[in-house]
């Protein structure tokens, strides 16, 4: 058996040697033609017509915001880059989750009142109408139906899940859309001039990548999108089940409801869960949902 393998190796070595000899012969033949300077003819042509070659330098794209954004691309230490990126985004996530928690508390109070058969006051009716519009609830629903739907939609998203999505979608804050438009989540918009036109946008496509004036605005839009868009109904259903069972809102479990967020599907979900697992030391620092 060993002798057979050795004979095969000798045969392969011989073949490689023959190939190298042939390749060297071909190089010797074509070398005089391939190593000529290709720009001689161009220079002669330019000299005749008296023109000079102009190099177009693309101007840097100006930010669409006034936020002082850290230069994440210049941070070479990976651990330091992660720390700075998460610390930059985290405060906005915590603040928005607090506001959502306050709204949820108000809706739970409405639910308790309606469950007892008590009528809503004019102020409570106004609040219900406001939240119904904000969270895109069907106006034809009964008050109880509206409240139940609001409870499904008005809830927090764990900071760790939001943070890894921001890191994933923005290449750790280095993408053009993050730098120019504070769009850390790859959010699209469809009104002309609403954001930045993607360089590789298909002909006929009209979408743009949304631009925001502040990190708070970007995070607020992201959370509202997850809590209202029909594409993330599965996410909200999983979150609702965890609430009903008294279970924590585990980021890895909730991530499975974001299958529609990326065309990469399950690969995207697996990547998010891996990022959560590998970055626990950075995700839990100062965490307070």
N, C-alpha and C positions, 0 to 999 in steps of 0.2 A: 504493500500500500504506500509506504513512504517513498519507495523507488519510483512508483507511478507518478506521485506528486512531483518528485524531483525532475523526472523526465518532462513533465508538463511545464515546469518552471523554465527548463532549458529551452524548450520550444518557444515559449513566450519571449524569452530574452533574445533569441535569434530573430524573431519577428520584429521586435522593437529595434534591433540593431539595423536590420534591412531597411526599416521605415526611416530611421535617422539618416542613413546614408542617402536614401532617395530624397529626403527633405533637404539635406545639405546641397545635393546636386541641383535641385530646383531653385534654391535660394541663390546659388552662384549664377544661374542663368538669368533670373529676373532682377537681380540686385541693381544692375546699371540703370534699369528703368524705374525702380521703386524709390531709389534714394535721391532722385533729382528734386530740387526745390520747387514746389508746386506754385509758389507765388511770383515767379519771375515773369510769366506771361501777363499776370494781372497787373503788375507794376508797370510793364511796358504800355499796356492799354491805358492805364491811368495817366501816364506821362503824355501820351498823344493828345488826350482830350483835356488835359490840364485840370483834372479833378483830384480830390483827395478823399480817402475813405473816412467816413464819419462813424464814430462809435456812439450809439444811443445809450445813455445811462438812465435807467429807470429811477425816477424820483421816489424817495421814501414816502410811504402812505401815511398821511397824518391821522392820528387817533381821532375818533368821533366822540371823545369824552375828555374830561379834565382831571381824571383820576391819575395819581402818581402810582404807576404800576411797577412793581419790582421787576428787574431784568432777570427773569428766571433762567433764561438761556445762558447767562454769564456765570451761573453758579455751577461749578464743576463737581463739588462734593454732593453726591446723590442724596445722602442723608439730610444735609443742610437744605438742599432744594426741596425735599419733601416737607421738612419742617416749615420752611417759609411759605410754601404754597398752601398747605393746610391751614396755617395760622392766618393767612391773608383772607381765605374764603370763609373759614369757620364762623366768625362773628355774625356775618350776614345770615347764615343758616340758622344759628341759634336764635337770633332775633326774630326771624320770620316764623320759626316753629313756635315761639312764645305767643306771637299774635294769633296763630292758628289755634293754639291751645285755648286761648281766651274766647275765640269764636265758638269753639267746640263746647266749652263749658256753658255758654249762653244757649246753644241749641239743645244740649242735654236738659237744661232747665225747662225749655219749651216742651220737650218730649214728656217730661214728668208732669207738667201742667195739663197737657192734652190727654195724657193717659188717665188722669184723675177726672176728666170730663169738664175741666174748668176752661172758660173762654179766655182768649188772649186779649190783653189790653191793646189800646191803639198803638202804643209804643212797641209792644211785642209784635204786633201785626206788621208794623213798618220794618222792624228788624228782620222778620221772616221774609218780607218782600225783597228787602235789600240783599239778603243772603241767597235767596232763590235766583235772583238775577245774576249775582256775582258768580255763583257756582253752577250756573246754566241748568237749573232744574225746570222741568215742565211746569208752566204756570197753571195748567189745568188740573194738576194734582190737588188732592185735598190737603189741608194743613198737616195732617198726620203723615201723609205720603211724602210731602215736602221735607218734613223734619227727619224722617227716616232716611231719605236720600241724602240730606245734608250731613247726617251723622257718618254716612259712608264716605263722603267727599271731604269733609272738614276734619282732617287729622294730619298729624305730623309725618314727616319722612325722616328716618334716622340720619343724623349728621354724617355718619360714616359712609352710608350709601351715597348720599349727595356728594360728598367729598371725592370718592373714588370715581364717580361719574364725571365730575368736573375735571379731575386729573386725566382721565381717559380721553374725554372729548376734546380737551384743549392741549394735549401733549404737555401736561404739567405747566400750563400757562404760557407756553411758547408759540402757540399757533397764531396765525394772522388774525383770526376772528377774535381770539382772546385779547390780543394786544391792541387791536384797532377798535373793536366794538364791545369789549368786556363780555363777550359771549363765550362762556366756559362750558356750555352744554350743547353746542351744535344746534341751537334752536333756529328754525326757519321762519320766514315771514313771506307774505305774498303780495304786499302792496309796493309798487315801485318807489324806490327811495327809502324803504323801511330799514335798510341795513346795507350789507356788503354783497356785491355780486361775486359768486364763487368763480375762480379762474377757470375751472374745468366744467362749467355749467353747459349742459347739452343745448344744442340749437333748438329754439322754440320754448325752452323752459323759462319760467318767469319768477321762480322763487329766488329769494335772497336770504342771506344769513343775518338774522336780527342783530341790531346794535343797541347797546344800552348806555345810559349816562352814568350809571353807578353799579357797583357790585350788588348792592341791596336790590336794585331793580331787576338785575339778571336772575338772582336767586328767587325773588318773588315770582317772576314769570315762570321759572322752571317748576316751582312747587305747585303753582296754580295749574299749570299744564298737566302735571301728573294727576292732580286731584279733580280735573274736570274733563279732560279729553277722553272720548269713548275708547280710544286705543288702549287705555290703561285701566279698563274696567276690571280686568283680571287682577291687576295689582291691588286695586281697592277692595276687591272681594277677599283676597288673601289677608290683607290687613284687617278687614272686618272680622274674619274668622278667628284671627289671633286675638282680637279684642274680646270676642264672645267667649273664648276659651280661657281668658285671663292669662294669655301667654305674652311674653315680651315681643316687641316688634323687631325680630331678628333680621338684620340687613341681608344676610345670605338668603333667607327664605323669601323676603320681599323682592329681592332682585329677580327671582324667577318670573315675576309678573311684568317685567320690562322687556319681554321678548320682542315687542313691536317697536322698541326704541331705536333699534339698529337693524339694517339689512343683514347684518352678520348673524342674527338670530341667536341660537344656542351658544355659538362661539363667543358672542359678546357677553352673554350671561356668565359663562364660565370664566371669562377674563375678569369681570367685575368681582366675582366671588374670590378669585385668586388674589386680586389686588387687596380686597378687604382682609384676607388671611395674612398676606405678607406685610401689611402696613399697620397692624394692630398697635404697635408702639407709638405711631404718630397720630392715629385716629382717635385714641382714647384720651389724649392729653387735653385737659380742660374741657372735656366733653360734658355738655349739659343740655339735653334735648328738651 
